Amino acid sequence: MSWLLRILAGLGIVLALVIVFVLVIGNWGASDDTTQALSMTVGNRTVTVAGHYKDMTQESIANGMKVVVDGHEVVITDDQLSVDGKTEVVEPDQDVTVYVGEDGKVQVKLVHESEGASEEAPE
């Protein structure tokens, strides 16, 4: 009978190790902040909001869209882009990418559809 108890104890230890191993693998890297991305269409341009943001709201306005990302206000209209009150004129073929870094800093890039090149807009 003692050999049966030893086998059962060994199987119990192996089962416990397998469960711990599965839990460790399942939670590996779960503490990392994940990035999010959301794309919207404003007129004939695509606006993408991506990065490490916690709160994002969008609201349609008369000729465009207003997006608030972690307290930063981005307003996109047919011909203008405004980031926290700083306005810039955008061309009709430019798409807009708003990226929120881990530190909460907002970077806005304007991308021409045909070129694929980008330039930074005011922060």
OpenMM code with the backbone's topology and positions (N, CA, C; nanometers):
from openmm import Vec3, app, unit

residues = "MET SER TRP LEU LEU ARG ILE LEU ALA GLY LEU GLY ILE VAL LEU ALA LEU VAL ILE VAL PHE VAL LEU VAL ILE GLY ASN TRP GLY ALA SER ASP ASP THR THR GLN ALA LEU SER MET THR VAL GLY ASN ARG THR VAL THR VAL ALA GLY HIS TYR LYS ASP MET THR GLN GLU SER ILE ALA ASN GLY MET LYS VAL VAL VAL ASP GLY HIS GLU VAL VAL ILE THR ASP ASP GLN LEU SER VAL ASP GLY LYS THR GLU VAL VAL GLU PRO ASP GLN ASP VAL THR VAL TYR VAL GLY GLU ASP GLY LYS VAL GLN VAL LYS LEU VAL HIS GLU SER GLU GLY ALA SER GLU GLU ALA PRO GLU".split()
positions = [
    Vec3(0.0804, -0.1192, 0.0000),
    Vec3(0.0000, 0.0000, 0.0000),
    Vec3(0.0852, 0.1263, 0.0000),
    Vec3(0.2031, 0.1203, 0.0575),
    Vec3(0.2868, 0.2404, 0.0634),
    Vec3(0.3309, 0.2828, -0.0772),
    Vec3(0.3482, 0.1874, -0.1677),
    Vec3(0.3864, 0.2243, -0.3042),
    Vec3(0.2733, 0.2974, -0.3748),
    Vec3(0.1455, 0.2621, -0.3425),
    Vec3(0.0304, 0.3304, -0.3998),
    Vec3(0.0223, 0.4748, -0.3509),
    Vec3(0.0504, 0.4970, -0.2230),
    Vec3(0.0489, 0.6328, -0.1694),
    Vec3(0.1609, 0.7168, -0.2314),
    Vec3(0.2753, 0.6559, -0.2544),
    Vec3(0.3873, 0.7278, -0.3155),
    Vec3(0.3523, 0.7675, -0.4596),
    Vec3(0.2886, 0.6793, -0.5335),
    Vec3(0.2477, 0.7101, -0.6711),
    Vec3(0.1444, 0.8226, -0.6720),
    Vec3(0.0452, 0.8164, -0.5823),
    Vec3(-0.0573, 0.9207, -0.5749),
    Vec3(0.0041, 1.0556, -0.5344),
    Vec3(0.0965, 1.0557, -0.4408),
    Vec3(0.1634, 1.1795, -0.3993),
    Vec3(0.2457, 1.2370, -0.5155),
    Vec3(0.3142, 1.1510, -0.5886),
    Vec3(0.3925, 1.1963, -0.7040),
    Vec3(0.3038, 1.2563, -0.8121),
    Vec3(0.1898, 1.1901, -0.8407),
    Vec3(0.0962, 1.2432, -0.9396),
    Vec3(0.0376, 1.3775, -0.8945),
    Vec3(0.0113, 1.3911, -0.7646),
    Vec3(-0.0399, 1.5180, -0.7104),
    Vec3(0.0618, 1.6298, -0.7276),
    Vec3(0.1889, 1.6007, -0.7037),
    Vec3(0.2945, 1.7013, -0.7200),
    Vec3(0.3085, 1.7397, -0.8670),
    Vec3(0.3051, 1.6422, -0.9558),
    Vec3(0.3155, 1.6698, -1.0993),
    Vec3(0.1972, 1.7541, -1.1449),
    Vec3(0.0773, 1.7216, -1.1004),
    Vec3(-0.0412, 1.7985, -1.1365),
    Vec3(-0.0310, 1.9424, -1.0861),
    Vec3(0.0148, 1.9608, -0.9642),
    Vec3(0.0313, 2.0955, -0.9090),
    Vec3(0.1334, 2.1753, -0.9897),
    Vec3(0.2437, 2.1123, -1.0298),
    Vec3(0.3451, 2.1805, -1.1102),
    Vec3(0.2910, 2.2192, -1.2477),
    Vec3(0.2112, 2.1324, -1.3078),
    Vec3(0.1518, 2.1631, -1.4380),
    Vec3(0.0576, 2.2822, -1.4257),
    Vec3(-0.0229, 2.2870, -1.3211),
    Vec3(-0.1152, 2.3988, -1.3007),
    Vec3(-0.0381, 2.5290, -1.2809),
    Vec3(0.0663, 2.5269, -1.1995),
    Vec3(0.1484, 2.6466, -1.1780),
    Vec3(0.2133, 2.6892, -1.3089),
    Vec3(0.2641, 2.5954, -1.3857),
    Vec3(0.3287, 2.6256, -1.5138),
    Vec3(0.2303, 2.6917, -1.6100),
    Vec3(0.1087, 2.6407, -1.6194),
    Vec3(0.0071, 2.6971, -1.7076),
    Vec3(-0.0302, 2.8382, -1.6619),
    Vec3(-0.0440, 2.8613, -1.5331),
    Vec3(-0.0774, 2.9944, -1.4831),
    Vec3(0.0348, 3.0947, -1.5106),
    Vec3(0.1596, 3.0535, -1.4937),
    Vec3(0.2722, 3.1433, -1.5193),
    Vec3(0.2795, 3.1783, -1.6671),
    Vec3(0.2652, 3.0810, -1.7550),
    Vec3(0.2687, 3.1066, -1.8990),
    Vec3(0.1512, 3.1946, -1.9406),
    Vec3(0.0339, 3.1726, -1.8836),
    Vec3(-0.0843, 3.2518, -1.9189),
    Vec3(-0.0732, 3.3969, -1.8775),
    Vec3(-0.0050, 3.4252, -1.7695),
    Vec3(0.0083, 3.5629, -1.7215),
    Vec3(0.1398, 3.6271, -1.7611),
    Vec3(0.2212, 3.5599, -1.8382),
    Vec3(0.3504, 3.6135, -1.8802),
    Vec3(0.3290, 3.7383, -1.9650),
    Vec3(0.3788, 3.8494, -1.9197),
    Vec3(0.3663, 3.9736, -1.9945),
    Vec3(0.2318, 4.0419, -1.9811),
    Vec3(0.1448, 3.9921, -1.8959),
    Vec3(0.0134, 4.0534, -1.8819),
    Vec3(0.0211, 4.1894, -1.8139),
    Vec3(0.1283, 4.2191, -1.7449),
    Vec3(0.1398, 4.3466, -1.6766),
    Vec3(0.1808, 4.4592, -1.7717),
    Vec3(0.2210, 4.4275, -1.8939),
    Vec3(0.2577, 4.5296, -1.9912),
    Vec3(0.1337, 4.6050, -2.0366),
    Vec3(0.1500, 4.7381, -2.0540),
    Vec3(0.0405, 4.8170, -2.1085),
    Vec3(0.0269, 4.7857, -2.2565),
    Vec3(-0.0922, 4.7578, -2.2973),
    Vec3(-0.1135, 4.7278, -2.4380),
    Vec3(-0.1505, 4.8556, -2.5112),
    Vec3(-0.1241, 4.8570, -2.6383),
    Vec3(-0.1625, 4.9726, -2.7184),
    Vec3(-0.2980, 4.9452, -2.7811),
    Vec3(-0.3663, 5.0538, -2.8067),
    Vec3(-0.4971, 5.0446, -2.8692),
    Vec3(-0.4938, 5.1252, -2.9984),
    Vec3(-0.5818, 5.0950, -3.0897),
    Vec3(-0.5908, 5.1719, -3.2138),
    Vec3(-0.7363, 5.1758, -3.2596),
    Vec3(-0.7756, 5.2927, -3.3081),
    Vec3(-0.9106, 5.3116, -3.3587),
    Vec3(-0.9023, 5.4035, -3.4798),
    Vec3(-0.9630, 5.3632, -3.5899),
    Vec3(-0.9625, 5.4446, -3.7121),
    Vec3(-1.1033, 5.4941, -3.7411),
    Vec3(-1.1104, 5.6217, -3.7822),
    Vec3(-1.2382, 5.6841, -3.8154),
    Vec3(-1.2230, 5.7552, -3.9489),
    Vec3(-1.3326, 5.7769, -4.0178),
    Vec3(-1.3310, 5.8492, -4.1434),
    Vec3(-1.3953, 5.9852, -4.1226),
    Vec3(-1.3204, 6.0901, -4.1611),
    Vec3(-1.3717, 6.2270, -4.1550),
    Vec3(-1.3619, 6.2820, -4.2969),
    Vec3(-1.4741, 6.2986, -4.3626),
    Vec3(-1.4728, 6.3400, -4.5025),
    Vec3(-1.4071, 6.2323, -4.5858),
    Vec3(-1.2983, 6.2689, -4.6566),
    Vec3(-1.2267, 6.1683, -4.7355),
    Vec3(-1.0905, 6.1361, -4.6744),
    Vec3(-1.0726, 6.1626, -4.5471),
    Vec3(-0.9460, 6.1305, -4.4798),
    Vec3(-0.9716, 6.0311, -4.3668),
    Vec3(-0.8695, 5.9548, -4.3349),
    Vec3(-0.8765, 5.8584, -4.2257),
    Vec3(-0.8023, 5.9149, -4.1062),
    Vec3(-0.8662, 5.9106, -3.9905),
    Vec3(-0.8052, 5.9559, -3.8664),
    Vec3(-0.7862, 5.8330, -3.7783),
    Vec3(-0.6611, 5.8089, -3.7391),
    Vec3(-0.6291, 5.6944, -3.6550),
    Vec3(-0.5800, 5.7442, -3.5204),
    Vec3(-0.6401, 5.6951, -3.4123),
    Vec3(-0.5964, 5.7256, -3.2763),
    Vec3(-0.5363, 5.5971, -3.2216),
    Vec3(-0.4097, 5.6039, -3.1818),
    Vec3(-0.3409, 5.4837, -3.1358),
    Vec3(-0.2517, 5.5174, -3.0178),
    Vec3(-0.2084, 5.4133, -2.9480),
    Vec3(-0.1118, 5.4324, -2.8413),
    Vec3(-0.1591, 5.3793, -2.7084),
    Vec3(-0.1058, 5.4411, -2.6036),
    Vec3(-0.1283, 5.3961, -2.4661),
    Vec3(-0.2275, 5.4880, -2.3958),
    Vec3(-0.3438, 5.5077, -2.4519),
    Vec3(-0.4404, 5.5965, -2.3893),
    Vec3(-0.5383, 5.5172, -2.3042),
    Vec3(-0.5917, 5.5855, -2.2035),
    Vec3(-0.6866, 5.5206, -2.1142),
    Vec3(-0.8301, 5.5618, -2.1454),
    Vec3(-0.8474, 5.6876, -2.1910),
    Vec3(-0.9812, 5.7388, -2.2143),
    Vec3(-0.9847, 5.8115, -2.3482),
    Vec3(-1.0810, 5.7772, -2.4318),
    Vec3(-1.0939, 5.8416, -2.5614),
    Vec3(-1.2421, 5.8585, -2.5926),
    Vec3(-1.2793, 5.9814, -2.6291),
    Vec3(-1.4162, 6.0064, -2.6716),
    Vec3(-1.4121, 6.0755, -2.8073),
    Vec3(-1.5139, 6.0535, -2.8862),
    Vec3(-1.5239, 6.1167, -3.0167),
    Vec3(-1.6620, 6.1783, -3.0299),
    Vec3(-1.6663, 6.2911, -3.1004),
    Vec3(-1.7921, 6.3619, -3.1164),
    Vec3(-1.7952, 6.4240, -3.2555),
    Vec3(-1.9037, 6.4033, -3.3262),
    Vec3(-1.9186, 6.4653, -3.4583),
    Vec3(-1.9532, 6.6116, -3.4391),
    Vec3(-1.8866, 6.6973, -3.5180),
    Vec3(-1.9183, 6.8394, -3.5183),
    Vec3(-1.9650, 6.8751, -3.6591),
    Vec3(-1.9987, 7.0018, -3.6815),
    Vec3(-2.0623, 7.0436, -3.8070),
    Vec3(-1.9870, 6.9985, -3.9313),
    Vec3(-1.8565, 7.0165, -3.9382),
    Vec3(-1.7828, 6.9803, -4.0599),
    Vec3(-1.6613, 6.8934, -4.0290),
    Vec3(-1.6711, 6.8101, -3.9275),
    Vec3(-1.5581, 6.7242, -3.8940),
    Vec3(-1.5828, 6.6402, -3.7706),
    Vec3(-1.4777, 6.6254, -3.6898),
    Vec3(-1.4863, 6.5411, -3.5715),
    Vec3(-1.3971, 6.5971, -3.4615),
    Vec3(-1.4420, 6.5831, -3.3392),
    Vec3(-1.3637, 6.6223, -3.2225),
    Vec3(-1.3329, 6.4953, -3.1441),
    Vec3(-1.2045, 6.4741, -3.1156),
    Vec3(-1.1604, 6.3564, -3.0413),
    Vec3(-1.0864, 6.4056, -2.9170),
    Vec3(-1.1238, 6.3542, -2.8011),
    Vec3(-1.0546, 6.3876, -2.6768),
    Vec3(-0.9863, 6.2608, -2.6275),
    Vec3(-0.8518, 6.2664, -2.6211),
    Vec3(-0.7725, 6.1511, -2.5805),
    Vec3(-0.6965, 6.1884, -2.4543),
    Vec3(-0.7315, 6.1257, -2.3426),
    Vec3(-0.6676, 6.1521, -2.2136),
    Vec3(-0.6536, 6.3019, -2.1868),
    Vec3(-0.7579, 6.3789, -2.2168),
    Vec3(-0.7590, 6.5209, -2.1891),
    Vec3(-0.7052, 6.6090, -2.3005),
    Vec3(-0.6450, 6.5521, -2.4033),
    Vec3(-0.5955, 6.6291, -2.5175),
    Vec3(-0.7060, 6.6366, -2.6228),
    Vec3(-0.7357, 6.7585, -2.6673),
    Vec3(-0.8436, 6.7781, -2.7639),
    Vec3(-0.7876, 6.7900, -2.9050),
    Vec3(-0.8337, 6.7028, -2.9936),
    Vec3(-0.7941, 6.7040, -3.1343),
    Vec3(-0.9207, 6.7267, -3.2164),
    Vec3(-0.9219, 6.8350, -3.2962),
    Vec3(-1.0366, 6.8666, -3.3804),
    Vec3(-0.9922, 6.8568, -3.5256),
    Vec3(-1.0606, 6.7731, -3.6028),
    Vec3(-1.0292, 6.7535, -3.7437),
    Vec3(-1.1489, 6.8006, -3.8243),
    Vec3(-1.1251, 6.8956, -3.9156),
    Vec3(-1.2305, 6.9420, -4.0057),
    Vec3(-1.1849, 6.9131, -4.1483),
    Vec3(-1.2622, 6.9646, -4.2450),
    Vec3(-1.2287, 6.9384, -4.3852),
    Vec3(-1.0902, 6.9898, -4.4227),
    Vec3(-1.0494, 7.1037, -4.3664),
    Vec3(-0.9224, 7.1631, -4.4082),
    Vec3(-0.8300, 7.2036, -4.2942),
    Vec3(-0.8651, 7.1719, -4.1695),
    Vec3(-0.7817, 7.2107, -4.0561),
    Vec3(-0.7692, 7.0991, -3.9547),
    Vec3(-0.6582, 7.1065, -3.8808),
    Vec3(-0.6320, 7.0151, -3.7692),
    Vec3(-0.5951, 7.1016, -3.6504),
    Vec3(-0.6597, 7.0790, -3.5388),
    Vec3(-0.6313, 7.1552, -3.4180),
    Vec3(-0.5992, 7.0584, -3.3058),
    Vec3(-0.4812, 7.0760, -3.2434),
    Vec3(-0.4397, 6.9918, -3.1321),
    Vec3(-0.4197, 7.0817, -3.0114),
    Vec3(-0.5040, 7.0653, -2.9101),
    Vec3(-0.4988, 7.1473, -2.7890),
    Vec3(-0.4932, 7.2962, -2.8224),
    Vec3(-0.5714, 7.3391, -2.9212),
    Vec3(-0.5816, 7.4796, -2.9566),
    Vec3(-0.4838, 7.5279, -3.0615),
    Vec3(-0.3852, 7.4488, -3.0988),
    Vec3(-0.2887, 7.4875, -3.2029),
    Vec3(-0.3397, 7.4346, -3.3372),
    Vec3(-0.3625, 7.5278, -3.4306),
    Vec3(-0.4262, 7.4924, -3.5569),
    Vec3(-0.3247, 7.4842, -3.6701),
    Vec3(-0.3483, 7.3907, -3.7606),
    Vec3(-0.2659, 7.3749, -3.8805),
    Vec3(-0.3573, 7.3389, -3.9972),
    Vec3(-0.3241, 7.3911, -4.1142),
    Vec3(-0.4002, 7.3611, -4.2353),
    Vec3(-0.3535, 7.2260, -4.2885),
    Vec3(-0.4487, 7.1402, -4.3254),
    Vec3(-0.4150, 7.0095, -4.3822),
    Vec3(-0.4691, 7.0014, -4.5239),
    Vec3(-0.3982, 6.9286, -4.6067),
    Vec3(-0.4387, 6.9100, -4.7457),
    Vec3(-0.5445, 6.8004, -4.7544),
    Vec3(-0.6248, 6.8013, -4.8604),
    Vec3(-0.7338, 6.7032, -4.8715),
    Vec3(-0.6865, 6.5579, -4.8766),
    Vec3(-0.5648, 6.5321, -4.9246),
    Vec3(-0.5199, 6.3934, -4.9360),
    Vec3(-0.4363, 6.3475, -4.8173),
    Vec3(-0.4381, 6.4215, -4.7063),
    Vec3(-0.3598, 6.3839, -4.5895),
    Vec3(-0.4455, 6.3105, -4.4876),
    Vec3(-0.3968, 6.1947, -4.4443),
    Vec3(-0.4585, 6.1224, -4.3341),
    Vec3(-0.3904, 6.1666, -4.2053),
    Vec3(-0.4574, 6.1489, -4.0931),
    Vec3(-0.4069, 6.1962, -3.9645),
    Vec3(-0.3902, 6.0768, -3.8711),
    Vec3(-0.2731, 6.0694, -3.8053),
    Vec3(-0.2486, 5.9682, -3.7029),
    Vec3(-0.2172, 6.0396, -3.5721),
    Vec3(-0.2941, 6.0103, -3.4685),
    Vec3(-0.2728, 6.0664, -3.3356),
    Vec3(-0.2198, 5.9531, -3.2495),
    Vec3(-0.0968, 5.9698, -3.1967),
    Vec3(-0.0356, 5.8649, -3.1149),
    Vec3(-0.0120, 5.9182, -2.9746),
    Vec3(-0.0562, 5.8429, -2.8744),
    Vec3(-0.0366, 5.8792, -2.7348),
    Vec3(0.0717, 5.7887, -2.6785),
    Vec3(0.1820, 5.8488, -2.6344),
    Vec3(0.2930, 5.7725, -2.5784),
    Vec3(0.2620, 5.7249, -2.4382),
    Vec3(0.3492, 5.6404, -2.3844),
    Vec3(0.3298, 5.5881, -2.2489),
    Vec3(0.3320, 5.6992, -2.1450),
    Vec3(0.4045, 5.8085, -2.1737),
    Vec3(0.4122, 5.9212, -2.0811),
    Vec3(0.2943, 6.0173, -2.0951),
    Vec3(0.2009, 5.9910, -2.1861),
    Vec3(0.0834, 6.0744, -2.2063),
    Vec3(0.1022, 6.1838, -2.3085),
    Vec3(0.2195, 6.1942, -2.3681),
    Vec3(0.2468, 6.2968, -2.4683),
    Vec3(0.1808, 6.2573, -2.6004),
    Vec3(0.1177, 6.3550, -2.6661),
    Vec3(0.0465, 6.3302, -2.7905),
    Vec3(0.1330, 6.3734, -2.9078),
    Vec3(0.1463, 6.2854, -3.0062),
    Vec3(0.2155, 6.3165, -3.1302),
    Vec3(0.1152, 6.2998, -3.2437),
    Vec3(0.1131, 6.3990, -3.3329),
    Vec3(0.0220, 6.3948, -3.4466),
    Vec3(0.1050, 6.3905, -3.5731),
    Vec3(0.0751, 6.2957, -3.6611),
    Vec3(0.1460, 6.2851, -3.7883),
    Vec3(0.0456, 6.2974, -3.9015),
    Vec3(0.0870, 6.3705, -4.0036),
    Vec3(0.0063, 6.3848, -4.1241),
    Vec3(0.0691, 6.2984, -4.2314),
    Vec3(-0.0107, 6.2127, -4.2913),
    Vec3(0.0414, 6.1170, -4.3883),
    Vec3(-0.0297, 6.1378, -4.5211),
    Vec3(0.0474, 6.1604, -4.6278),
    Vec3(-0.0099, 6.1694, -4.7621),
    Vec3(-0.0409, 6.0281, -4.8097),
    Vec3(-0.1579, 6.0080, -4.8633),
    Vec3(-0.1972, 5.8756, -4.9114),
    Vec3(-0.1027, 5.8244, -5.0196),
    Vec3(-0.0686, 5.9105, -5.1145),
    Vec3(0.0103, 5.8660, -5.2298),
    Vec3(0.1572, 5.8466, -5.1965),
    Vec3(0.2123, 5.9284, -5.1066),
    Vec3(0.3549, 5.9215, -5.0783),
    Vec3(0.3897, 5.8260, -4.9663),
    Vec3(0.3058, 5.8181, -4.8657),
    Vec3(0.3374, 5.7376, -4.7491),
    Vec3(0.4342, 5.8084, -4.6573),
    Vec3(0.4770, 5.9306, -4.6907),
    Vec3(0.5676, 6.0073, -4.6061),
    Vec3(0.4863, 6.0759, -4.4977),
    Vec3(0.5539, 6.1138, -4.3888),
    Vec3(0.4825, 6.1781, -4.2782),
    Vec3(0.5616, 6.2986, -4.2292),
    Vec3(0.4869, 6.3888, -4.1675),
    Vec3(0.5472, 6.5052, -4.1054),
    Vec3(0.4732, 6.5286, -3.9757),
    Vec3(0.5436, 6.5831, -3.8754),
    Vec3(0.4803, 6.6034, -3.7458),
    Vec3(0.4045, 6.7337, -3.7443),
    Vec3(0.2886, 6.7312, -3.6829),
    Vec3(0.2084, 6.8493, -3.6639),
    Vec3(0.2392, 6.9053, -3.5250),
    Vec3(0.1891, 7.0215, -3.4912),
    Vec3(0.2183, 7.0796, -3.3598),
    Vec3(0.1624, 6.9930, -3.2490),
    Vec3(0.2343, 6.9943, -3.1365),
    Vec3(0.1896, 6.9136, -3.0214),
    Vec3(0.1174, 7.0000, -2.9238),
] * unit.nanometer
topology = app.Topology()
chain = topology.addChain("A")
for resn in residues:
    res = topology.addResidue(resn, chain)
    for name in ("N", "CA", "C"):
        topology.addAtom(name, app.Element.getBySymbol(name[0]), res)
